[in-house]
Amino acid sequence: MYDITIVGSGVSSIFLAYTLLQSDQKILILEKGKPLEQRDCALDHGEPCHCDLCEKYFGFAGLGKSEGKFNYTSNFGGELAQKIGKEHAMQAMREVDDILCLFGGEEIAKYSTVDAHLAKKAQSFGLQMLTTEVRHLGTSLSTQIFQRMYDMLSRKIEIRFEVDITEIKKEAHSFIITTNQGIIHSHKVVIATGRSGTEWLQRQCSMLGVKQGTTRLDLGVRVEMKEQQLRSILQDTFETKLSYIHEDLVSTTYCMNPRGRIIRKHQEGFVMPDGQNFREKEHGTSNLNFTLFTSRYFPTLAEANAHAQKVIGSINDNRERIIVQRLGDLRTGRPTTLEQMAVNRICPTLQAECGDLTAHVPSIYIHILKGFLQCLEAFIGETIDEDTLLYGMDGKFYSPIIETTTRFETSVSGLYLIGDCSGITHSLSQAAASGIYVGHHLSDSVVTSKQNEH
């Protein structure tokens, strides 16, 4: 009998397990994927991947193995502050950073995107500047850090890989977990499967009677422009995150890559334009790219997926099609042609099909993009080049919000959900922080129980 069984071994699971080490409990981690040293995926190198079990998402450290960008903020990256309070959320994120540094994260200096003058200027032009402290580890150092954490954790707790769980069942005061490696009994279960385990989690929630709420979906157009046009707002920070509000919809820039490239992203059965950091290649470009994502909420996961299929699926057209259009053509209401692209002064870094975004993208997203770019032009004090390229369409997918207490406990006593699978966190930092927060709660409950015994 285990005291706590953690399902998944992504960042929320790792930081939960680390926090639980001092509580002297019998801990088990069950992971569908492989150990860190055995994980490899073409997607890590920007190449297409069509494997059923993509190792970019599964395996020890999950997406922590990617670029390792930890944004310590409650301004974006999830609703952890609304869940547990801003003070608790920021304290947990400080603990995340302290732990990363214990395992080598101090090699990369933490930087801040705070600029009070720019933030005030942005606000005067209808934009909000979202600030954060960042420790951007990069793929190599991130992998080293999580390997060190694995080496330490595996000496103190049991970690099993390539485990398929078919059922989690509650009986009396414990859980019975049925897997391809046998039956497991545990007093408590913490599910930390990330976004990649959404379908599996849906089935388990249905069997356990756990309610799922609304589902968030972000869709947006990826913009590729002259890098020099945004230098005035990027002088002191690598990335500026801007927010734009249209009626009740909030749109935010994401994954801003000065001197970067655009690559194909394969996710959720779709092919989308994604940004690649210039550090991933030997040489940078003269371009800058980012996506303006608009967040919308749907009553169910099925409805969110249906909307994504209607928009991105129709663009893909059962192939790897991505449509690109010049900004000047979008504004004058005409499609972009191959002949125009051949002489375009901004050279595209992704091969895409020239065309008309308005024929495929719902008008609300186009309207929001135009409004945002007008505000951006006022902010930077110049007109954005008409040869700027617009790629359709990018997407960010989220798990349904699961009904849990402020301690992340579900309606089933002893069953917890943390990290991105909870629908509350959407970033490495907040996912890890949720693990630490629940870890302290589960550790304190053991201490309280032992005190009551005496």
C-alpha positions as CSV (number, residue, x, y, z in Angstrom):
1,M,0.0,0.0,0.0
2,Y,1.4,3.4,-1.0
3,D,0.6,6.6,0.8
4,I,0.5,8.7,-2.4
5,T,0.6,7.6,-6.0
6,I,1.3,10.3,-8.5
7,V,0.1,9.7,-12.1
8,G,2.5,11.4,-14.6
9,S,6.0,12.6,-14.2
10,G,5.9,16.1,-15.7
11,V,7.1,19.3,-13.9
12,S,4.1,19.4,-11.5
13,S,4.7,15.8,-10.5
14,I,8.4,16.3,-10.0
15,F,8.1,19.3,-7.8
16,L,5.3,17.6,-5.8
17,A,7.5,14.6,-5.2
18,Y,10.4,16.8,-4.2
19,T,8.3,18.6,-1.7
20,L,6.9,15.4,-0.2
21,L,10.4,13.9,0.4
22,Q,10.6,15.2,4.0
23,S,7.2,13.8,4.9
24,D,8.4,10.2,5.2
25,Q,5.6,8.8,3.1
26,K,5.7,5.9,0.7
27,I,5.5,7.6,-2.7
28,L,5.0,6.0,-6.2
29,I,5.2,7.8,-9.6
30,L,3.6,6.1,-12.6
31,E,4.6,7.4,-16.0
32,K,3.2,6.4,-19.5
33,G,6.4,7.5,-21.2
34,K,10.1,6.8,-20.9
35,P,13.0,7.9,-18.6
36,L,14.5,11.2,-19.6
37,E,17.7,9.8,-21.2
38,Q,15.5,7.6,-23.5
39,R,13.3,10.4,-24.7
40,D,13.9,11.8,-28.2
41,C,11.5,13.3,-30.7
42,A,11.9,15.1,-34.0
43,L,9.6,17.9,-32.7
44,D,12.4,18.9,-30.4
45,H,14.3,19.9,-33.5
46,G,11.4,21.5,-35.3
47,E,10.7,18.5,-37.6
48,P,7.4,16.9,-38.2
49,C,6.4,14.1,-35.9
50,H,3.5,11.7,-36.4
51,C,4.2,9.1,-33.6
52,D,1.3,8.0,-31.5
53,L,3.2,8.4,-28.3
54,C,5.1,11.7,-28.9
55,E,8.1,11.9,-26.6
56,K,8.0,15.7,-26.6
57,Y,5.0,15.5,-24.3
58,F,5.3,12.1,-22.5
59,G,8.1,10.8,-20.3
60,F,10.0,12.2,-17.3
61,A,9.9,16.0,-17.1
62,G,7.2,16.2,-19.8
63,L,7.4,19.6,-21.6
64,G,10.1,20.7,-19.0
65,K,12.5,19.0,-21.4
66,S,11.8,21.6,-24.0
67,E,13.1,25.2,-23.9
68,G,12.7,25.3,-20.1
69,K,11.2,28.8,-19.9
70,F,10.0,29.6,-16.4
71,N,7.9,32.8,-16.2
72,Y,7.4,33.8,-12.6
73,T,4.2,35.8,-12.8
74,S,0.4,35.7,-12.2
75,N,-0.2,38.0,-15.2
76,F,-0.3,35.0,-17.6
77,G,0.4,31.3,-17.7
78,G,-2.6,30.2,-15.8
79,E,-5.1,31.1,-13.0
80,L,-3.1,29.8,-10.1
81,A,-3.3,33.1,-8.3
82,Q,-7.1,33.1,-8.6
83,K,-7.2,29.6,-7.2
84,I,-4.9,29.9,-4.2
85,G,-4.3,33.6,-3.8
86,K,-1.6,35.7,-5.4
87,E,0.7,35.7,-2.3
88,H,0.7,31.8,-2.1
89,A,1.1,31.5,-5.9
90,M,4.2,33.8,-6.0
91,Q,5.7,32.2,-2.9
92,A,5.3,28.8,-4.5
93,M,7.0,30.1,-7.7
94,R,9.9,31.5,-5.7
95,E,10.3,28.0,-4.3
96,V,10.3,26.6,-7.8
97,D,13.2,28.9,-8.8
98,D,15.1,28.0,-5.6
99,I,14.9,24.3,-6.4
100,L,15.9,24.8,-10.0
101,C,18.9,26.7,-8.8
102,L,19.8,23.9,-6.4
103,F,20.1,21.6,-9.4
104,G,22.1,24.0,-11.7
105,G,19.6,26.6,-12.8
106,E,21.8,29.4,-11.5
107,E,24.0,29.0,-14.6
108,I,21.4,31.1,-16.4
109,A,20.7,34.5,-15.0
110,K,17.1,35.5,-14.2
111,Y,15.9,38.6,-16.0
112,S,12.9,40.9,-15.7
113,T,10.6,42.3,-18.4
114,V,9.4,45.1,-16.2
115,D,9.6,48.6,-17.8
116,A,7.4,51.1,-16.1
117,H,7.9,53.8,-18.8
118,L,7.0,51.4,-21.7
119,A,4.1,50.0,-19.8
120,K,2.6,53.4,-19.3
121,K,3.2,54.3,-22.9
122,A,1.5,51.0,-24.1
123,Q,-1.5,51.7,-21.9
124,S,-2.0,55.1,-23.5
125,F,-2.3,53.4,-26.9
126,G,-4.8,50.7,-25.8
127,L,-2.3,48.0,-25.0
128,Q,-1.3,46.4,-21.7
129,M,2.2,45.2,-21.1
130,L,2.3,41.9,-19.2
131,T,5.5,41.7,-17.1
132,T,7.4,38.8,-15.5
133,E,10.6,37.6,-14.1
134,V,12.1,34.8,-16.3
135,R,14.7,32.1,-16.0
136,H,15.1,30.7,-19.5
137,L,17.1,27.6,-19.1
138,G,17.2,26.4,-22.7
139,T,16.7,22.8,-23.8
140,S,20.2,21.5,-22.8
141,L,20.4,22.9,-19.3
142,S,16.8,22.1,-18.6
143,T,17.4,18.4,-19.5
144,Q,20.5,18.3,-17.3
145,I,18.5,19.8,-14.3
146,F,15.7,17.3,-14.6
147,Q,18.1,14.4,-15.0
148,R,19.8,15.5,-11.7
149,M,16.3,15.7,-10.1
150,Y,15.5,12.3,-11.4
151,D,18.7,10.8,-10.0
152,M,17.9,12.2,-6.6
153,L,14.2,11.3,-6.5
154,S,14.7,7.8,-7.8
155,R,16.9,7.0,-4.8
156,K,14.2,7.9,-2.4
157,I,10.9,7.0,-4.1
158,E,9.7,4.4,-6.6
159,I,9.3,5.6,-10.3
160,R,7.8,3.2,-12.9
161,F,7.8,3.9,-16.6
162,E,5.8,2.7,-19.6
163,V,2.8,2.2,-17.3
164,D,-0.7,2.2,-18.9
165,I,-3.5,2.8,-16.4
166,T,-6.9,1.4,-17.4
167,E,-8.9,2.3,-14.2
168,I,-8.6,4.2,-11.0
169,K,-11.3,3.1,-8.5
170,K,-12.1,4.4,-5.0
171,E,-13.0,1.9,-2.4
172,A,-13.5,2.9,1.3
173,H,-10.4,4.9,2.3
174,S,-8.1,3.9,-0.5
175,F,-7.7,3.6,-4.3
176,I,-7.3,0.6,-6.6
177,I,-5.2,1.4,-9.7
178,T,-5.4,-1.1,-12.5
179,T,-2.4,-1.0,-14.8
180,N,-0.5,-3.1,-17.4
181,Q,2.0,-3.8,-14.7
182,G,-0.5,-5.1,-12.1
183,I,-2.8,-3.8,-9.4
184,I,-1.7,-0.9,-7.2
185,H,-3.2,0.2,-3.9
186,S,-2.8,3.7,-2.6
187,H,-4.3,5.9,0.2
188,K,-4.2,9.0,-2.0
189,V,-3.8,9.6,-5.8
190,V,-2.5,12.8,-7.4
191,I,-3.1,13.1,-11.2
192,A,-0.5,15.2,-12.9
193,T,-0.8,14.1,-16.6
194,G,-0.5,17.5,-18.2
195,R,-2.4,18.6,-21.3
196,S,-1.4,15.4,-23.2
197,G,-3.4,13.2,-20.9
198,T,-6.7,15.0,-21.5
199,E,-8.7,12.2,-23.2
200,W,-7.5,9.6,-20.7
201,L,-8.4,11.9,-17.9
202,Q,-11.9,12.5,-19.3
203,R,-12.6,8.8,-19.1
204,Q,-11.3,8.5,-15.5
205,C,-13.3,11.6,-14.4
206,S,-16.4,10.0,-15.9
207,M,-15.9,6.7,-14.1
208,L,-15.1,8.5,-10.8
209,G,-17.9,11.0,-11.0
210,V,-15.6,14.0,-11.1
211,K,-17.2,17.1,-12.9
212,Q,-15.4,18.9,-15.7
213,G,-16.1,22.5,-16.5
214,T,-15.4,24.9,-19.3
215,T,-12.5,24.5,-21.8
216,R,-10.2,27.3,-23.0
217,L,-9.0,27.5,-26.6
218,D,-6.6,30.1,-27.9
219,L,-6.5,30.7,-31.7
220,G,-4.5,33.3,-33.5
221,V,-2.6,34.5,-36.5
222,R,1.2,34.3,-36.5
223,V,2.9,37.5,-37.6
224,E,6.4,37.7,-39.3
225,M,7.7,41.2,-39.6
226,K,11.0,43.2,-39.8
227,E,12.8,42.7,-36.5
228,Q,14.0,46.3,-36.4
229,Q,10.4,47.6,-36.2
230,L,10.0,46.4,-32.6
231,R,13.5,47.2,-31.4
232,S,12.2,50.3,-29.6
233,I,10.2,48.1,-27.2
234,L,12.7,45.2,-27.0
235,Q,15.8,47.1,-26.1
236,D,16.1,45.8,-22.6
237,T,14.1,42.6,-22.8
238,F,14.2,39.5,-25.1
239,E,10.4,39.4,-25.2
240,T,7.6,41.9,-24.7
241,K,4.2,40.4,-24.0
242,L,1.3,42.7,-25.0
243,S,-2.4,42.3,-24.3
244,Y,-5.3,43.8,-26.3
245,I,-8.9,43.8,-25.3
246,H,-11.8,43.8,-27.8
247,E,-15.2,43.9,-26.2
248,D,-15.1,40.9,-23.8
249,L,-12.2,39.0,-25.6
250,V,-8.6,39.3,-24.4
251,S,-5.8,38.7,-27.0
252,T,-2.2,38.4,-26.0
253,T,1.1,38.1,-27.9
254,Y,2.9,34.9,-27.4
255,C,6.3,33.3,-28.2
256,M,7.9,36.5,-29.6
257,N,11.1,35.5,-31.4
258,P,13.4,38.3,-32.5
259,R,15.7,37.1,-35.3
260,G,13.8,33.8,-35.2
261,R,12.1,31.5,-37.7
262,I,8.6,30.0,-38.2
263,I,8.3,26.3,-38.2
264,R,5.5,23.8,-38.6
265,K,4.0,22.5,-35.3
266,H,2.1,19.2,-35.3
267,Q,-0.4,19.0,-32.4
268,E,-3.9,17.7,-31.8
269,G,-4.0,16.4,-35.3
270,F,-3.4,19.9,-36.8
271,V,-0.5,21.5,-38.5
272,M,0.2,25.1,-37.4
273,P,2.8,27.9,-37.7
274,D,5.0,28.0,-34.6
275,G,8.0,30.2,-33.6
276,Q,11.5,29.0,-33.2
277,N,14.1,30.9,-31.1
278,F,17.1,32.1,-33.1
279,R,19.4,30.4,-30.6
280,E,18.2,27.0,-32.0
281,K,20.0,27.7,-35.2
282,E,23.6,28.9,-36.0
283,H,22.4,32.1,-37.5
284,G,19.5,34.4,-36.8
285,T,17.3,36.1,-39.4
286,S,16.3,39.8,-40.0
287,N,12.7,38.9,-39.0
288,L,10.7,38.8,-35.8
289,N,7.7,36.6,-35.3
290,F,4.9,36.2,-32.7
291,T,1.3,34.9,-32.5
292,L,-1.6,37.1,-31.3
293,F,-3.7,34.6,-29.5
294,T,-7.4,35.2,-28.6
295,S,-8.7,33.2,-25.7
296,R,-12.3,31.8,-25.8
297,Y,-14.1,29.5,-23.5
298,F,-16.4,26.6,-24.5
299,P,-18.9,24.7,-22.4
300,T,-17.1,21.4,-23.2
301,L,-13.9,20.0,-24.6
302,A,-15.8,18.6,-27.5
303,E,-17.1,22.0,-28.5
304,A,-13.6,23.5,-28.2
305,N,-12.2,20.8,-30.4
306,A,-15.0,21.3,-32.9
307,H,-14.2,25.0,-33.2
308,A,-10.5,24.2,-33.7
309,Q,-11.4,21.7,-36.4
310,K,-13.7,24.2,-38.2
311,V,-10.9,26.8,-38.3
312,I,-7.5,25.1,-38.4
313,G,-8.8,21.8,-39.9
314,S,-10.4,23.7,-42.8
315,I,-7.1,25.4,-43.5
316,N,-5.1,22.2,-43.3
317,D,-7.5,20.5,-45.7
318,N,-6.3,17.0,-44.7
319,R,-2.8,18.0,-45.6
320,E,-0.1,20.2,-44.1
321,R,-1.4,23.4,-45.6
322,I,-0.8,26.7,-43.8
323,I,-1.9,29.9,-45.5
324,V,0.2,33.1,-45.7
325,Q,-1.0,36.6,-46.6
326,R,0.8,39.9,-46.8
327,L,-0.5,42.5,-44.4
328,G,-1.0,45.0,-47.2
329,D,-3.2,42.5,-49.0
330,L,-5.2,41.8,-45.9
331,R,-5.9,45.5,-45.4
332,T,-6.9,46.0,-49.1
333,G,-9.0,42.9,-49.2
334,R,-7.2,40.9,-51.8
335,P,-5.4,37.5,-51.7
336,T,-1.6,37.2,-51.9
337,T,-0.2,35.6,-55.0
338,L,3.0,33.7,-55.7
339,E,4.2,36.5,-57.9
340,Q,3.9,39.0,-55.1
341,M,5.6,36.7,-52.6
342,A,8.6,36.3,-55.0
343,V,9.4,40.0,-54.6
344,N,8.2,40.5,-51.0
345,R,10.8,42.5,-49.1
346,I,10.3,40.3,-46.0
347,C,11.5,36.9,-46.8
348,P,9.2,34.1,-45.4
349,T,11.0,31.6,-43.1
350,L,8.2,29.0,-43.6
351,Q,7.0,27.7,-46.9
352,A,3.2,28.2,-46.9
353,E,0.4,28.5,-49.5
354,C,-0.2,32.1,-50.6
355,G,-3.9,33.1,-50.3
356,D,-6.6,35.0,-48.4
357,L,-6.9,34.5,-44.7
358,T,-10.4,36.0,-44.6
359,A,-11.7,33.1,-46.6
360,H,-10.8,30.6,-43.9
361,V,-10.5,32.5,-40.6
362,P,-13.6,33.7,-38.7
363,S,-14.0,37.5,-39.0
364,I,-13.6,38.1,-35.3
365,Y,-10.0,37.0,-35.3
366,I,-9.2,39.2,-38.3
367,H,-10.9,42.2,-36.8
368,I,-9.0,41.7,-33.5
369,L,-5.7,41.4,-35.4
370,K,-6.3,44.6,-37.4
371,G,-7.2,46.5,-34.2
372,F,-4.1,45.2,-32.3
373,L,-1.8,46.1,-35.2
374,Q,-3.2,49.6,-35.3
375,C,-2.5,50.0,-31.6
376,L,1.0,48.6,-32.0
377,E,1.7,51.1,-34.8
378,A,0.8,53.9,-32.5
379,F,2.9,52.4,-29.7
380,I,6.1,52.1,-31.8
381,G,5.4,55.3,-33.6
382,E,5.6,54.0,-37.2
383,T,3.5,52.1,-39.8
384,I,4.1,48.4,-39.8
385,D,5.5,47.3,-43.2
386,E,2.9,46.2,-45.7
387,D,5.2,43.2,-46.6
388,T,4.7,41.8,-43.1
389,L,3.5,38.2,-43.4
390,L,0.5,36.7,-41.6
391,Y,0.2,32.9,-41.2
392,G,-3.0,31.1,-40.4
393,M,-3.6,29.6,-38.0
394,D,-1.9,28.9,-34.7
395,G,-3.6,27.3,-31.7
396,K,-3.0,26.6,-28.0
397,F,-5.0,23.8,-26.4
398,Y,-6.0,23.4,-22.8
399,S,-7.6,20.7,-20.6
400,P,-11.1,21.3,-19.3
401,I,-11.2,23.0,-15.9
402,I,-11.8,20.3,-13.3
403,E,-13.9,21.2,-10.2
404,T,-11.5,21.1,-7.2
405,T,-11.0,22.8,-3.9
406,T,-8.4,25.4,-3.2
407,R,-6.2,22.4,-2.3
408,F,-6.7,20.9,-5.7
409,E,-8.8,18.0,-4.2
410,T,-11.7,16.7,-6.3
411,S,-15.1,15.7,-5.0
412,V,-13.6,12.3,-4.5
413,S,-11.8,12.4,-1.2
414,G,-8.1,11.8,-1.5
415,L,-8.0,12.4,-5.3
416,Y,-6.1,15.5,-6.4
417,L,-5.4,17.1,-9.8
418,I,-2.4,19.4,-10.3
419,G,-0.6,21.1,-13.2
420,D,-2.0,21.6,-16.6
421,C,-4.4,18.7,-16.5
422,S,-6.4,20.6,-13.8
423,G,-7.2,23.3,-16.3
424,I,-5.8,25.9,-13.9
425,T,-2.1,26.1,-14.9
426,H,-0.8,26.7,-18.4
427,S,2.9,27.2,-17.9
428,L,6.0,25.4,-16.5
429,S,6.3,27.8,-13.5
430,Q,2.6,27.6,-12.4
431,A,2.4,23.8,-13.0
432,A,5.5,23.3,-10.8
433,A,4.2,25.8,-8.2
434,S,0.9,23.8,-8.0
435,G,2.9,20.7,-7.2
436,I,4.8,22.5,-4.4
437,Y,1.6,24.0,-3.0
438,V,-0.2,20.6,-2.9
439,G,3.0,18.9,-1.6
440,H,3.0,21.2,1.4
441,H,-0.6,20.5,2.1
442,L,-0.1,16.7,1.9
443,S,3.0,16.9,4.1
444,D,1.2,19.1,6.7
445,S,-1.7,16.7,6.8
446,V,0.6,13.8,7.7
447,V,2.2,15.9,10.5
448,T,-1.3,16.8,11.8
449,S,-2.4,13.2,11.7
450,K,0.6,12.0,13.7
451,Q,0.1,14.7,16.3
452,N,-3.5,13.7,16.7
453,E,-2.4,10.1,17.2
454,H,-0.3,11.2,20.2
